[in-house]
Amino acid sequence: MHEQRQRADALRNADKIVRAAIASLREHGPDVSLEEIARHAGIGSATVYRRFGDRDGVIRAAFQTYFAEEVEPLVLAARDADDAGRALTEAMTASVETLAAHRALLRAARMSGAFTVDIAARFMGPLGVVLARAQRQGVVRRDLIVRDLAAILVMALATMHPGDPGCDDLRRYLALLLSSLRPADDELPAPSARSHHILDSSPASRQIDF
């Protein structure tokens, strides 16, 4: 019984730390210290180090929690929608909006190595299903591939800048990029043969000023 209580306390503390990290990053920016995260959580720094190893460990756990709760449900819901074309654009729009709202977490996550092949697959896999359905329904270009969607996300996020706190430019250029998904008679140039995960490895994603 005592061991079960200890495990339950440890899980609660870990959850507090992760949520404190998400909140602290949003409030203080990507360079927030582990000590500030611990203070926000109301837990000693030694406990945080013991549970997560270092600051990067906290950031990775925070990003995984954020992704599982705020991003992954968007693309999974789109996968089951009747109107695949609308679901695709709504999922892309909602994903960009939440990513833009957590730009400090994204920047810290990139620096800590939180973007993994697993994270990319969990995002791209369901979107690929929606894209295929939308193509069968004839509402998006037939020559699109799922990595094009990731590129659109990265390009939209790259339009954010400090002079536009309301993200008006982001919304404008996202709408422009999404309009390119519509069926067209022309054919896109072929993509490169190299397989990659644009969300975590492309030069453009590394240059985004989160």
N, C-alpha and C positions, 0 to 999 in steps of 0.2 A: 504493500500500500504506500509506504514511504517513497519507494522508487518511482511508482506511478505519479505521485504528487510532484516529485522532482522533475520528471520528464515533462509533465504538464506545465510546470512553472518555466522550464527552459524553452518550451515552444511558445508560450505567451511572451516571454522576454524577446525571443527572436523576432516574433511578429511586431512587437513594439519598436524594435530597432529598425527593422525594414521600413516600416511606415514613417518612422521619424526621419529616416534617410530620404525618402521620397519628398516629404514635406520640407525638410531642411534644404534640399537641393533646389526646390522650387522657390524658396524664400531667399536663399543666400547665394545661389549660383553653383557652378560645377566644382569649385575649389573648396567647398565647405569641408571643414576638418572632421575627423572621426570623433574628436572630443565634443564638437558642437552637436553632432548627431546623437551621441550618448546623452548629452545634457537634455536635448529635446525629448529623448525617450524616457528620461528619468532613471537611467541605468548607468552604473559606473563604467568608465572606459575599459577597465580590466575585464569586465564581463563581456563587453563587445569584442575585444581582442580574442578572448578565450573562445567565443562562439563562432566568429567569422575569420579569425586569423589576422586580418589587416583591413585597411580601408577599402581596398579593391574588392575584398570578399564581401563587404557590406554593400558596395555599389552593385556588384553582380547579382546578389540576392534581391536587392531593391528593384533592379531592372527586370529580373525574371518575374517578380510579383506583379509589377506594373504591366508587363506584357501579357501575363496570363489573365489579368483582371480587366484591362482596358483596351487591348488591341486584339488579342486572339478571338474574343467573343464577337467582334465586329465581322471578321472574315468568316467565322463559322456560321453566323446567322445568315450571311449573304449566300452561303452555299445551299441553303434550303429554301430560298425565296423562289416564288413562281416566275417573276419577271427578272430574269438574270441580268439583263442590261442595266436596269435601274438599280438592282442590288449591287452590281459591280461598282457603279459610280458612287453610290451612297457609301459603300464600304471604304472606297478609296478616300472620299471626302472626310468621312469620320476618322479614318486612320490618320490623315494628315493633320486634322484639327487637334486630336489628342497628342500626337507627337510634337506639334508646335507648342502646345501648352506645357510640355515637359522637356523643353529644349536643353535645360541644364542637366537633367538626368541622362538624356541621350548623349550629350557631350562627355559626361563623366563615364557613362557606360562604355563608350567607344575607347576611351583611354584605359579602362580597366580590363578590356577584353571580354566584355559581357555579350557582344554580338557573336553568336556561334552558328555553326551549320544547322544545329537543331532549331534555333530561333528562326533562322531564315526559312527553313522547311515548314515550320508551323505557320508562318505567314503566307508563303508562296503556294504551298500545297492547296489549301482551300480556295485561294484566289484563282488558281489554275482550273479548278473544277468549275467555278462560276464563269470564268472566261470561256471555257469550252462550251458550256450551256448557252451562253450569250451568242457565241458564234453559230451554234446550231439553230438558234432562234432568228438569226440573220440581223441582229441589232448592233453588232460591232464588226470591225474589220476581220476578215478571215485570216489575214496574214499576221495578226498579232500573236506574240508569244508571252508567256507569263512574266518573263524578265523585263519586257517592255513596261509592265505595270509598276515594277519596282523602280525603274528608271524615272517614270512619271512622278512617283512619290518623292524621290530624291531631288529631282529638278524643281518641283513645287516648293519643297522645304528650303531649297537654296535661294529662293526669292525673299525670304525673311530678312529684315534688316532693322537696326535700332531706330531708324527714323520712321518706322511704321509699326508702332506698338499695337495698333488694332488689327494688324495682319491683312489690311485691305489688298495689298499687292499679292500676298499669298493666295487669297481667295480668287482674285482676278486671274492669275496665271494658272492656278489649278483648274479653273473652269475652261481656260483656253486649251490646256493640255488634255483634259478629259474630252473636249469636243473632237479631238483627233482620233478618238476611238470609233467614231461613227463609220459605217460602211462607206467605201470609196472605190472608184474604178481603178485608181493607180495602184501600183504595187510597191511595197516598202523594199528598200535595199536589204540584202541578207545580213543577219547579225554575224558577229565574229564566231569562229568555231570554238573558241575557248569558253569552257563552262566556268561560271563564277557566280558568287552571291553578291549582287550589287548593293544590297542593303548594308553590308559590312565591309566590303573590300574595294569598292570603286573609288577612284580619285575624287569624283564629285562628292560622294558622301563624306569623305574625309575633310573636304573644304567647306562644308556647311558651317556657318558661324552660329552654333547653338548657344 
